[in-house]
Amino acid sequence: MKAKKGFNLRNVCGEQIIVAEGKENIDFSNIISMNESSAYLWKSIQHMENFTAEDLRDLLTQEYEVDEETALRDAKEIAKQWIKAGIATE
């Protein structure tokens, strides 16, 4: 998977929000709000050329007290949501 360029995480009134930057990414019909763990993952993958659900799992288990099975399940779900929202590609 790959994070699409032009989508950046910003803190807006205490909420972690993905903000589209650049004309080609502007779509105001969908605001993407992230919780603490998804915001942590988004920040962490920004420097990666590509990432996998296993990469996300590893990041989760390093940062949070969670077992690998649960972390992988959650990682796959968040990746699926990012792809559906159009901020990441397969």
mmCIF file as gemmi writes it, N, C-alpha and C atoms, coordinates in Angstrom:
data_model
loop_
_atom_site.group_PDB
_atom_site.id
_atom_site.type_symbol
_atom_site.label_atom_id
_atom_site.label_alt_id
_atom_site.label_comp_id
_atom_site.label_asym_id
_atom_site.label_entity_id
_atom_site.label_seq_id
_atom_site.pdbx_PDB_ins_code
_atom_site.Cartn_x
_atom_site.Cartn_y
_atom_site.Cartn_z
_atom_site.occupancy
_atom_site.B_iso_or_equiv
_atom_site.pdbx_formal_charge
_atom_site.auth_seq_id
_atom_site.auth_asym_id
_atom_site.pdbx_PDB_model_num
ATOM 1 N N . MET Axp A 1 ? 0.838 -1.176 0 1 0 ? 1 A 1
ATOM 2 C CA . MET Axp A 1 ? 0 0 0 1 0 ? 1 A 1
ATOM 3 C C . MET Axp A 1 ? 0.881 1.236 0 1 0 ? 1 A 1
ATOM 4 N N . LYS Axp A 2 ? 0.24 2.326 -0.31 1 0 ? 2 A 1
ATOM 5 C CA . LYS Axp A 2 ? 0.98 3.576 -0.391 1 0 ? 2 A 1
ATOM 6 C C . LYS Axp A 2 ? 0.058 4.724 0.02 1 0 ? 2 A 1
ATOM 7 N N . ALA Axp A 3 ? 0.588 5.627 0.838 1 0 ? 3 A 1
ATOM 8 C CA . ALA Axp A 3 ? -0.176 6.828 1.191 1 0 ? 3 A 1
ATOM 9 C C . ALA Axp A 3 ? -0.161 7.767 -0.004 1 0 ? 3 A 1
ATOM 10 N N . LYS Axp A 4 ? -1.315 8.327 -0.33 1 0 ? 4 A 1
ATOM 11 C CA . LYS Axp A 4 ? -1.374 9.277 -1.433 1 0 ? 4 A 1
ATOM 12 C C . LYS Axp A 4 ? -0.723 10.583 -1 1 0 ? 4 A 1
ATOM 13 N N . LYS Axp A 5 ? -0.008 11.188 -1.911 1 0 ? 5 A 1
ATOM 14 C CA . LYS Axp A 5 ? 0.637 12.475 -1.657 1 0 ? 5 A 1
ATOM 15 C C . LYS Axp A 5 ? -0.427 13.562 -1.564 1 0 ? 5 A 1
ATOM 16 N N . GLY Axp A 6 ? -0.149 14.566 -0.769 1 0 ? 6 A 1
ATOM 17 C CA . GLY Axp A 6 ? -1.048 15.709 -0.683 1 0 ? 6 A 1
ATOM 18 C C . GLY Axp A 6 ? -2.079 15.631 0.423 1 0 ? 6 A 1
ATOM 19 N N . PHE Axp A 7 ? -2.037 14.561 1.223 1 0 ? 7 A 1
ATOM 20 C CA . PHE Axp A 7 ? -2.948 14.45 2.354 1 0 ? 7 A 1
ATOM 21 C C . PHE Axp A 7 ? -2.121 14.515 3.631 1 0 ? 7 A 1
ATOM 22 N N . ASN Axp A 8 ? -2.366 15.545 4.436 1 0 ? 8 A 1
ATOM 23 C CA . ASN Axp A 8 ? -1.565 15.762 5.629 1 0 ? 8 A 1
ATOM 24 C C . ASN Axp A 8 ? -2.441 15.815 6.875 1 0 ? 8 A 1
ATOM 25 N N . LEU Axp A 9 ? -1.876 15.337 7.962 1 0 ? 9 A 1
ATOM 26 C CA . LEU Axp A 9 ? -2.574 15.318 9.243 1 0 ? 9 A 1
ATOM 27 C C . LEU Axp A 9 ? -2.398 16.67 9.929 1 0 ? 9 A 1
ATOM 28 N N . ARG Axp A 10 ? -3.507 17.244 10.355 1 0 ? 10 A 1
ATOM 29 C CA . ARG Axp A 10 ? -3.483 18.528 11.058 1 0 ? 10 A 1
ATOM 30 C C . ARG Axp A 10 ? -4.355 18.434 12.302 1 0 ? 10 A 1
ATOM 31 N N . ASN Axp A 11 ? -4.005 19.2 13.318 1 0 ? 11 A 1
ATOM 32 C CA . ASN Axp A 11 ? -4.815 19.301 14.517 1 0 ? 11 A 1
ATOM 33 C C . ASN Axp A 11 ? -5.728 20.51 14.337 1 0 ? 11 A 1
ATOM 34 N N . VAL Axp A 12 ? -7.022 20.256 14.255 1 0 ? 12 A 1
ATOM 35 C CA . VAL Axp A 12 ? -8.007 21.32 14.06 1 0 ? 12 A 1
ATOM 36 C C . VAL Axp A 12 ? -8.968 21.282 15.24 1 0 ? 12 A 1
ATOM 37 N N . CYS Axp A 13 ? -8.878 22.293 16.093 1 0 ? 13 A 1
ATOM 38 C CA . CYS Axp A 13 ? -9.743 22.39 17.27 1 0 ? 13 A 1
ATOM 39 C C . CYS Axp A 13 ? -9.697 21.12 18.117 1 0 ? 13 A 1
ATOM 40 N N . GLY Axp A 14 ? -8.513 20.575 18.28 1 0 ? 14 A 1
ATOM 41 C CA . GLY Axp A 14 ? -8.336 19.396 19.114 1 0 ? 14 A 1
ATOM 42 C C . GLY Axp A 14 ? -8.627 18.074 18.425 1 0 ? 14 A 1
ATOM 43 N N . GLU Axp A 15 ? -9.027 18.111 17.167 1 0 ? 15 A 1
ATOM 44 C CA . GLU Axp A 15 ? -9.301 16.895 16.39 1 0 ? 15 A 1
ATOM 45 C C . GLU Axp A 15 ? -8.163 16.66 15.405 1 0 ? 15 A 1
ATOM 46 N N . GLN Axp A 16 ? -7.783 15.402 15.222 1 0 ? 16 A 1
ATOM 47 C CA . GLN Axp A 16 ? -6.802 15.037 14.211 1 0 ? 16 A 1
ATOM 48 C C . GLN Axp A 16 ? -7.549 14.826 12.9 1 0 ? 16 A 1
ATOM 49 N N . ILE Axp A 17 ? -7.284 15.684 11.916 1 0 ? 17 A 1
ATOM 50 C CA . ILE Axp A 17 ? -8.018 15.694 10.653 1 0 ? 17 A 1
ATOM 51 C C . ILE Axp A 17 ? -7.03 15.561 9.497 1 0 ? 17 A 1
ATOM 52 N N . ILE Axp A 18 ? -7.407 14.756 8.499 1 0 ? 18 A 1
ATOM 53 C CA . ILE Axp A 18 ? -6.622 14.698 7.273 1 0 ? 18 A 1
ATOM 54 C C . ILE Axp A 18 ? -7.07 15.855 6.389 1 0 ? 18 A 1
ATOM 55 N N . VAL Axp A 19 ? -6.103 16.66 5.957 1 0 ? 19 A 1
ATOM 56 C CA . VAL Axp A 19 ? -6.363 17.822 5.123 1 0 ? 19 A 1
ATOM 57 C C . VAL Axp A 19 ? -5.753 17.571 3.749 1 0 ? 19 A 1
ATOM 58 N N . ALA Axp A 20 ? -6.556 17.752 2.707 1 0 ? 20 A 1
ATOM 59 C CA . ALA Axp A 20 ? -6.07 17.616 1.338 1 0 ? 20 A 1
ATOM 60 C C . ALA Axp A 20 ? -5.409 18.914 0.927 1 0 ? 20 A 1
ATOM 61 N N . GLU Axp A 21 ? -4.222 18.792 0.381 1 0 ? 21 A 1
ATOM 62 C CA . GLU Axp A 21 ? -3.509 19.967 -0.106 1 0 ? 21 A 1
ATOM 63 C C . GLU Axp A 21 ? -3.26 19.788 -1.592 1 0 ? 21 A 1
ATOM 64 N N . GLY Axp A 22 ? -3.496 20.825 -2.354 1 0 ? 22 A 1
ATOM 65 C CA . GLY Axp A 22 ? -3.36 20.751 -3.804 1 0 ? 22 A 1
ATOM 66 C C . GLY Axp A 22 ? -4.73 20.634 -4.457 1 0 ? 22 A 1
ATOM 67 N N . LYS Axp A 23 ? -4.906 21.282 -5.595 1 0 ? 23 A 1
ATOM 68 C CA . LYS Axp A 23 ? -6.196 21.319 -6.287 1 0 ? 23 A 1
ATOM 69 C C . LYS Axp A 23 ? -6.737 19.935 -6.619 1 0 ? 23 A 1
ATOM 70 N N . GLU Axp A 24 ? -5.846 19.016 -7.003 1 0 ? 24 A 1
ATOM 71 C CA . GLU Axp A 24 ? -6.307 17.694 -7.428 1 0 ? 24 A 1
ATOM 72 C C . GLU Axp A 24 ? -6.872 16.858 -6.289 1 0 ? 24 A 1
ATOM 73 N N . ASN Axp A 25 ? -6.576 17.223 -5.042 1 0 ? 25 A 1
ATOM 74 C CA . ASN Axp A 25 ? -7.036 16.446 -3.893 1 0 ? 25 A 1
ATOM 75 C C . ASN Axp A 25 ? -8.231 17.057 -3.171 1 0 ? 25 A 1
ATOM 76 N N . ILE Axp A 26 ? -8.66 18.224 -3.577 1 0 ? 26 A 1
ATOM 77 C CA . ILE Axp A 26 ? -9.708 18.901 -2.829 1 0 ? 26 A 1
ATOM 78 C C . ILE Axp A 26 ? -11.071 18.261 -3.098 1 0 ? 26 A 1
ATOM 79 N N . ASP Axp A 27 ? -11.672 17.768 -2.041 1 0 ? 27 A 1
ATOM 80 C CA . ASP Axp A 27 ? -13.022 17.191 -2.074 1 0 ? 27 A 1
ATOM 81 C C . ASP Axp A 27 ? -13.606 17.444 -0.695 1 0 ? 27 A 1
ATOM 82 N N . PHE Axp A 28 ? -14.455 18.438 -0.594 1 0 ? 28 A 1
ATOM 83 C CA . PHE Axp A 28 ? -14.986 18.826 0.705 1 0 ? 28 A 1
ATOM 84 C C . PHE Axp A 28 ? -16.197 17.986 1.126 1 0 ? 28 A 1
ATOM 85 N N . SER Axp A 29 ? -16.534 16.966 0.359 1 0 ? 29 A 1
ATOM 86 C CA . SER Axp A 29 ? -17.685 16.144 0.713 1 0 ? 29 A 1
ATOM 87 C C . SER Axp A 29 ? -17.359 15.122 1.794 1 0 ? 29 A 1
ATOM 88 N N . ASN Axp A 30 ? -16.09 14.944 2.12 1 0 ? 30 A 1
ATOM 89 C CA . ASN Axp A 30 ? -15.708 13.934 3.103 1 0 ? 30 A 1
ATOM 90 C C . ASN Axp A 30 ? -14.566 14.461 3.971 1 0 ? 30 A 1
ATOM 91 N N . ILE Axp A 31 ? -14.833 14.616 5.252 1 0 ? 31 A 1
ATOM 92 C CA . ILE Axp A 31 ? -13.795 15.021 6.197 1 0 ? 31 A 1
ATOM 93 C C . ILE Axp A 31 ? -13.308 13.762 6.89 1 0 ? 31 A 1
ATOM 94 N N . ILE Axp A 32 ? -12.007 13.592 6.96 1 0 ? 32 A 1
ATOM 95 C CA . ILE Axp A 32 ? -11.423 12.389 7.546 1 0 ? 32 A 1
ATOM 96 C C . ILE Axp A 32 ? -10.835 12.73 8.9 1 0 ? 32 A 1
ATOM 97 N N . SER Axp A 33 ? -11.491 12.247 9.944 1 0 ? 33 A 1
ATOM 98 C CA . SER Axp A 33 ? -11.044 12.462 11.313 1 0 ? 33 A 1
ATOM 99 C C . SER Axp A 33 ? -10.381 11.181 11.802 1 0 ? 33 A 1
ATOM 100 N N . MET Axp A 34 ? -9.29 11.316 12.542 1 0 ? 34 A 1
ATOM 101 C CA . MET Axp A 34 ? -8.56 10.152 13.023 1 0 ? 34 A 1
ATOM 102 C C . MET Axp A 34 ? -8.447 10.161 14.533 1 0 ? 34 A 1
ATOM 103 N N . ASN Axp A 35 ? -8.545 8.964 15.115 1 0 ? 35 A 1
ATOM 104 C CA . ASN Axp A 35 ? -8.3 8.854 16.544 1 0 ? 35 A 1
ATOM 105 C C . ASN Axp A 35 ? -6.788 8.827 16.79 1 0 ? 35 A 1
ATOM 106 N N . GLU Axp A 36 ? -6.403 8.731 18.037 1 0 ? 36 A 1
ATOM 107 C CA . GLU Axp A 36 ? -4.981 8.803 18.392 1 0 ? 36 A 1
ATOM 108 C C . GLU Axp A 36 ? -4.139 7.737 17.698 1 0 ? 36 A 1
ATOM 109 N N . SER Axp A 37 ? -4.61 6.501 17.696 1 0 ? 37 A 1
ATOM 110 C CA . SER Axp A 37 ? -3.797 5.43 17.113 1 0 ? 37 A 1
ATOM 111 C C . SER Axp A 37 ? -3.732 5.519 15.592 1 0 ? 37 A 1
ATOM 112 N N . SER Axp A 38 ? -4.829 5.866 14.919 1 0 ? 38 A 1
ATOM 113 C CA . SER Axp A 38 ? -4.768 5.992 13.463 1 0 ? 38 A 1
ATOM 114 C C . SER Axp A 38 ? -3.926 7.203 13.054 1 0 ? 38 A 1
ATOM 115 N N . ALA Axp A 39 ? -3.977 8.28 13.835 1 0 ? 39 A 1
ATOM 116 C CA . ALA Axp A 39 ? -3.124 9.446 13.562 1 0 ? 39 A 1
ATOM 117 C C . ALA Axp A 39 ? -1.653 9.075 13.735 1 0 ? 39 A 1
ATOM 118 N N . TYR Axp A 40 ? -1.336 8.293 14.764 1 0 ? 40 A 1
ATOM 119 C CA . TYR Axp A 40 ? 0.037 7.813 14.976 1 0 ? 40 A 1
ATOM 120 C C . TYR Axp A 40 ? 0.506 6.995 13.765 1 0 ? 40 A 1
ATOM 121 N N . LEU Axp A 41 ? -0.355 6.093 13.284 1 0 ? 41 A 1
ATOM 122 C CA . LEU Axp A 41 ? 0.012 5.274 12.124 1 0 ? 41 A 1
ATOM 123 C C . LEU Axp A 41 ? 0.213 6.14 10.887 1 0 ? 41 A 1
ATOM 124 N N . TRP Axp A 42 ? -0.685 7.094 10.653 1 0 ? 42 A 1
ATOM 125 C CA . TRP Axp A 42 ? -0.575 7.959 9.476 1 0 ? 42 A 1
ATOM 126 C C . TRP Axp A 42 ? 0.744 8.733 9.506 1 0 ? 42 A 1
ATOM 127 N N . LYS Axp A 43 ? 1.075 9.312 10.649 1 0 ? 43 A 1
ATOM 128 C CA . LYS Axp A 43 ? 2.35 10.036 10.77 1 0 ? 43 A 1
ATOM 129 C C . LYS Axp A 43 ? 3.527 9.1 10.504 1 0 ? 43 A 1
ATOM 130 N N . SER Axp A 44 ? 3.438 7.882 11.002 1 0 ? 44 A 1
ATOM 131 C CA . SER Axp A 44 ? 4.545 6.928 10.891 1 0 ? 44 A 1
ATOM 132 C C . SER Axp A 44 ? 4.784 6.451 9.465 1 0 ? 44 A 1
ATOM 133 N N . ILE Axp A 45 ? 3.741 6.353 8.658 1 0 ? 45 A 1
ATOM 134 C CA . ILE Axp A 45 ? 3.922 5.832 7.304 1 0 ? 45 A 1
ATOM 135 C C . ILE Axp A 45 ? 4.249 6.916 6.281 1 0 ? 45 A 1
ATOM 136 N N . GLN Axp A 46 ? 4.198 8.165 6.676 1 0 ? 46 A 1
ATOM 137 C CA . GLN Axp A 46 ? 4.439 9.252 5.732 1 0 ? 46 A 1
ATOM 138 C C . GLN Axp A 46 ? 5.83 9.185 5.093 1 0 ? 46 A 1
ATOM 139 N N . HIS Axp A 47 ? 6.805 8.664 5.794 1 0 ? 47 A 1
ATOM 140 C CA . HIS Axp A 47 ? 8.163 8.59 5.248 1 0 ? 47 A 1
ATOM 141 C C . HIS Axp A 47 ? 8.4 7.298 4.458 1 0 ? 47 A 1
ATOM 142 N N . MET Axp A 48 ? 7.45 6.372 4.477 1 0 ? 48 A 1
ATOM 143 C CA . MET Axp A 48 ? 7.607 5.09 3.789 1 0 ? 48 A 1
ATOM 144 C C . MET Axp A 48 ? 7.156 5.191 2.329 1 0 ? 48 A 1
ATOM 145 N N . GLU Axp A 49 ? 7.898 4.571 1.441 1 0 ? 49 A 1
ATOM 146 C CA . GLU Axp A 49 ? 7.492 4.504 0.035 1 0 ? 49 A 1
ATOM 147 C C . GLU Axp A 49 ? 6.242 3.633 -0.094 1 0 ? 49 A 1
ATOM 148 N N . ASN Axp A 50 ? 6.257 2.486 0.566 1 0 ? 50 A 1
ATOM 149 C CA . ASN Axp A 50 ? 5.139 1.549 0.604 1 0 ? 50 A 1
ATOM 150 C C . ASN Axp A 50 ? 5.031 0.998 2.015 1 0 ? 50 A 1
ATOM 151 N N . PHE Axp A 51 ? 3.853 0.499 2.353 1 0 ? 51 A 1
ATOM 152 C CA . PHE Axp A 51 ? 3.675 -0.133 3.653 1 0 ? 51 A 1
ATOM 153 C C . PHE Axp A 51 ? 2.693 -1.283 3.52 1 0 ? 51 A 1
ATOM 154 N N . THR Axp A 52 ? 2.754 -2.195 4.471 1 0 ? 52 A 1
ATOM 155 C CA . THR Axp A 52 ? 1.859 -3.348 4.499 1 0 ? 52 A 1
ATOM 156 C C . THR Axp A 52 ? 1.062 -3.324 5.8 1 0 ? 52 A 1
ATOM 157 N N . ALA Axp A 53 ? 0.061 -4.168 5.873 1 0 ? 53 A 1
ATOM 158 C CA . ALA Axp A 53 ? -0.69 -4.317 7.119 1 0 ? 53 A 1
ATOM 159 C C . ALA Axp A 53 ? 0.244 -4.797 8.229 1 0 ? 53 A 1
ATOM 160 N N . GLU Axp A 54 ? 1.234 -5.6 7.863 1 0 ? 54 A 1
ATOM 161 C CA . GLU Axp A 54 ? 2.201 -6.084 8.852 1 0 ? 54 A 1
ATOM 162 C C . GLU Axp A 54 ? 3.061 -4.94 9.389 1 0 ? 54 A 1
ATOM 163 N N . ASP Axp A 55 ? 3.388 -3.969 8.536 1 0 ? 55 A 1
ATOM 164 C CA . ASP Axp A 55 ? 4.118 -2.783 9.008 1 0 ? 55 A 1
ATOM 165 C C . ASP Axp A 55 ? 3.277 -2.022 10.027 1 0 ? 55 A 1
ATOM 166 N N . LEU Axp A 56 ? 1.99 -1.863 9.719 1 0 ? 56 A 1
ATOM 167 C CA . LEU Axp A 56 ? 1.092 -1.171 10.641 1 0 ? 56 A 1
ATOM 168 C C . LEU Axp A 56 ? 0.969 -1.949 11.946 1 0 ? 56 A 1
ATOM 169 N N . ARG Axp A 57 ? 0.866 -3.273 11.845 1 0 ? 57 A 1
ATOM 170 C CA . ARG Axp A 57 ? 0.814 -4.126 13.047 1 0 ? 57 A 1
ATOM 171 C C . ARG Axp A 57 ? 2.041 -3.885 13.921 1 0 ? 57 A 1
ATOM 172 N N . ASP Axp A 58 ? 3.21 -3.885 13.294 1 0 ? 58 A 1
ATOM 173 C CA . ASP Axp A 58 ? 4.45 -3.692 14.053 1 0 ? 58 A 1
ATOM 174 C C . ASP Axp A 58 ? 4.482 -2.331 14.741 1 0 ? 58 A 1
ATOM 175 N N . LEU Axp A 59 ? 4.023 -1.306 14.047 1 0 ? 59 A 1
ATOM 176 C CA . LEU Axp A 59 ? 3.962 0.024 14.65 1 0 ? 59 A 1
ATOM 177 C C . LEU Axp A 59 ? 3.018 0.032 15.85 1 0 ? 59 A 1
ATOM 178 N N . LEU Axp A 60 ? 1.875 -0.625 15.704 1 0 ? 60 A 1
ATOM 179 C CA . LEU Axp A 60 ? 0.919 -0.677 16.81 1 0 ? 60 A 1
ATOM 180 C C . LEU Axp A 60 ? 1.475 -1.416 18.014 1 0 ? 60 A 1
ATOM 181 N N . THR Axp A 61 ? 2.123 -2.549 17.783 1 0 ? 61 A 1
ATOM 182 C CA . THR Axp A 61 ? 2.64 -3.334 18.913 1 0 ? 61 A 1
ATOM 183 C C . THR Axp A 61 ? 3.829 -2.64 19.583 1 0 ? 61 A 1
ATOM 184 N N . GLN Axp A 62 ? 4.553 -1.804 18.838 1 0 ? 62 A 1
ATOM 185 C CA . GLN Axp A 62 ? 5.659 -1.052 19.426 1 0 ? 62 A 1
ATOM 186 C C . GLN Axp A 62 ? 5.161 0.094 20.306 1 0 ? 62 A 1
ATOM 187 N N . GLU Axp A 63 ? 4.045 0.684 19.916 1 0 ? 63 A 1
ATOM 188 C CA . GLU Axp A 63 ? 3.544 1.881 20.599 1 0 ? 63 A 1
ATOM 189 C C . GLU Axp A 63 ? 2.514 1.578 21.686 1 0 ? 63 A 1
ATOM 190 N N . TYR Axp A 64 ? 1.727 0.511 21.49 1 0 ? 64 A 1
ATOM 191 C CA . TYR Axp A 64 ? 0.62 0.215 22.388 1 0 ? 64 A 1
ATOM 192 C C . TYR Axp A 64 ? 0.745 -1.203 22.945 1 0 ? 64 A 1
ATOM 193 N N . GLU Axp A 65 ? 0.116 -1.422 24.065 1 0 ? 65 A 1
ATOM 194 C CA . GLU Axp A 65 ? 0.088 -2.759 24.655 1 0 ? 65 A 1
ATOM 195 C C . GLU Axp A 65 ? -1.051 -3.539 24.01 1 0 ? 65 A 1
ATOM 196 N N . VAL Axp A 66 ? -0.736 -4.189 22.902 1 0 ? 66 A 1
ATOM 197 C CA . VAL Axp A 66 ? -1.721 -4.942 22.137 1 0 ? 66 A 1
ATOM 198 C C . VAL Axp A 66 ? -1.025 -6.172 21.56 1 0 ? 66 A 1
ATOM 199 N N . ASP Axp A 67 ? -1.752 -7.282 21.519 1 0 ? 67 A 1
ATOM 200 C CA . ASP Axp A 67 ? -1.147 -8.498 20.965 1 0 ? 67 A 1
ATOM 201 C C . ASP Axp A 67 ? -1.115 -8.404 19.44 1 0 ? 67 A 1
ATOM 202 N N . GLU Axp A 68 ? -0.244 -9.196 18.828 1 0 ? 68 A 1
ATOM 203 C CA . GLU Axp A 68 ? -0.024 -9.123 17.384 1 0 ? 68 A 1
ATOM 204 C C . GLU Axp A 68 ? -1.28 -9.452 16.576 1 0 ? 68 A 1
ATOM 205 N N . GLU Axp A 69 ? -2.06 -10.424 17.027 1 0 ? 69 A 1
ATOM 206 C CA . GLU Axp A 69 ? -3.27 -10.821 16.295 1 0 ? 69 A 1
ATOM 207 C C . GLU Axp A 69 ? -4.284 -9.669 16.242 1 0 ? 69 A 1
ATOM 208 N N . THR Axp A 70 ? -4.511 -9.045 17.377 1 0 ? 70 A 1
ATOM 209 C CA . THR Axp A 70 ? -5.442 -7.911 17.435 1 0 ? 70 A 1
ATOM 210 C C . THR Axp A 70 ? -4.895 -6.741 16.623 1 0 ? 70 A 1
ATOM 211 N N . ALA Axp A 71 ? -3.605 -6.48 16.76 1 0 ? 71 A 1
ATOM 212 C CA . ALA Axp A 71 ? -2.976 -5.374 16.031 1 0 ? 71 A 1
ATOM 213 C C . ALA Axp A 71 ? -3.084 -5.581 14.521 1 0 ? 71 A 1
ATOM 214 N N . LEU Axp A 72 ? -2.875 -6.818 14.048 1 0 ? 72 A 1
ATOM 215 C CA . LEU Axp A 72 ? -2.968 -7.093 12.617 1 0 ? 72 A 1
ATOM 216 C C . LEU Axp A 72 ? -4.398 -6.925 12.129 1 0 ? 72 A 1
ATOM 217 N N . ARG Axp A 73 ? -5.355 -7.401 12.89 1 0 ? 73 A 1
ATOM 218 C CA . ARG Axp A 73 ? -6.761 -7.237 12.516 1 0 ? 73 A 1
ATOM 219 C C . ARG Axp A 73 ? -7.105 -5.744 12.409 1 0 ? 73 A 1
ATOM 220 N N . ASP Axp A 74 ? -6.678 -4.97 13.398 1 0 ? 74 A 1
ATOM 221 C CA . ASP Axp A 74 ? -6.944 -3.527 13.383 1 0 ? 74 A 1
ATOM 222 C C . ASP Axp A 74 ? -6.204 -2.84 12.235 1 0 ? 74 A 1
ATOM 223 N N . ALA Axp A 75 ? -4.968 -3.268 11.964 1 0 ? 75 A 1
ATOM 224 C CA . ALA Axp A 75 ? -4.167 -2.688 10.884 1 0 ? 75 A 1
ATOM 225 C C . ALA Axp A 75 ? -4.833 -2.919 9.53 1 0 ? 75 A 1
ATOM 226 N N . LYS Axp A 76 ? -5.344 -4.115 9.316 1 0 ? 76 A 1
ATOM 227 C CA . LYS Axp A 76 ? -6.027 -4.414 8.053 1 0 ? 76 A 1
ATOM 228 C C . LYS Axp A 76 ? -7.279 -3.563 7.903 1 0 ? 76 A 1
ATOM 229 N N . GLU Axp A 77 ? -7.998 -3.362 8.985 1 0 ? 77 A 1
ATOM 230 C CA . GLU Axp A 77 ? -9.22 -2.559 8.943 1 0 ? 77 A 1
ATOM 231 C C . GLU Axp A 77 ? -8.908 -1.087 8.65 1 0 ? 77 A 1
ATOM 232 N N . ILE Axp A 78 ? -7.901 -0.536 9.305 1 0 ? 78 A 1
ATOM 233 C CA . ILE Axp A 78 ? -7.572 0.874 9.065 1 0 ? 78 A 1
ATOM 234 C C . ILE Axp A 78 ? -7.049 1.067 7.644 1 0 ? 78 A 1
ATOM 235 N N . ALA Axp A 79 ? -6.256 0.121 7.139 1 0 ? 79 A 1
ATOM 236 C CA . ALA Axp A 79 ? -5.774 0.216 5.762 1 0 ? 79 A 1
ATOM 237 C C . ALA Axp A 79 ? -6.95 0.191 4.787 1 0 ? 79 A 1
ATOM 238 N N . LYS Axp A 80 ? -7.921 -0.674 5.034 1 0 ? 80 A 1
ATOM 239 C CA . LYS Axp A 80 ? -9.116 -0.758 4.198 1 0 ? 80 A 1
ATOM 240 C C . LYS Axp A 80 ? -9.884 0.57 4.228 1 0 ? 80 A 1
ATOM 241 N N . GLN Axp A 81 ? -9.993 1.176 5.401 1 0 ? 81 A 1
ATOM 242 C CA . GLN Axp A 81 ? -10.687 2.462 5.532 1 0 ? 81 A 1
ATOM 243 C C . GLN Axp A 81 ? -9.942 3.565 4.795 1 0 ? 81 A 1
ATOM 244 N N . TRP Axp A 82 ? -8.611 3.566 4.886 1 0 ? 82 A 1
ATOM 245 C CA . TRP Axp A 82 ? -7.811 4.58 4.186 1 0 ? 82 A 1
ATOM 246 C C . TRP Axp A 82 ? -7.981 4.46 2.679 1 0 ? 82 A 1
ATOM 247 N N . ILE Axp A 83 ? -7.992 3.23 2.177 1 0 ? 83 A 1
ATOM 248 C CA . ILE Axp A 83 ? -8.17 3.02 0.737 1 0 ? 83 A 1
ATOM 249 C C . ILE Axp A 83 ? -9.564 3.486 0.318 1 0 ? 83 A 1
ATOM 250 N N . LYS Axp A 84 ? -10.573 3.119 1.083 1 0 ? 84 A 1
ATOM 251 C CA . LYS Axp A 84 ? -11.943 3.536 0.781 1 0 ? 84 A 1
ATOM 252 C C . LYS Axp A 84 ? -12.09 5.053 0.806 1 0 ? 84 A 1
ATOM 253 N N . ALA Axp A 85 ? -11.392 5.71 1.748 1 0 ? 85 A 1
ATOM 254 C CA . ALA Axp A 85 ? -11.454 7.174 1.854 1 0 ? 85 A 1
ATOM 255 C C . ALA Axp A 85 ? -10.64 7.87 0.759 1 0 ? 85 A 1
ATOM 256 N N . GLY Axp A 86 ? -9.806 7.11 0.06 1 0 ? 86 A 1
ATOM 257 C CA . GLY Axp A 86 ? -9.02 7.678 -1.026 1 0 ? 86 A 1
ATOM 258 C C . GLY Axp A 86 ? -7.727 8.337 -0.608 1 0 ? 86 A 1
ATOM 259 N N . ILE Axp A 87 ? -7.255 8.041 0.609 1 0 ? 87 A 1
ATOM 260 C CA . ILE Axp A 87 ? -6 8.655 1.064 1 0 ? 87 A 1
ATOM 261 C C . ILE Axp A 87 ? -4.824 7.675 0.97 1 0 ? 87 A 1
ATOM 262 N N . ALA Axp A 88 ? -5.116 6.423 0.584 1 0 ? 88 A 1
ATOM 263 C CA . ALA Axp A 88 ? -4.075 5.417 0.352 1 0 ? 88 A 1
ATOM 264 C C . ALA Axp A 88 ? -4.489 4.546 -0.823 1 0 ? 88 A 1
ATOM 265 N N . THR Axp A 89 ? -3.516 3.908 -1.437 1 0 ? 89 A 1
ATOM 266 C CA . THR Axp A 89 ? -3.777 3.004 -2.557 1 0 ? 89 A 1
ATOM 267 C C . THR Axp A 89 ? -3.181 1.641 -2.252 1 0 ? 89 A 1
ATOM 268 N N . GLU Axp A 90 ? -3.707 0.631 -2.928 1 0 ? 90 A 1
ATOM 269 C CA . GLU Axp A 90 ? -3.193 -0.729 -2.746 1 0 ? 90 A 1
ATOM 270 C C . GLU Axp A 90 ? -1.924 -0.935 -3.521 1 0 ? 90 A 1
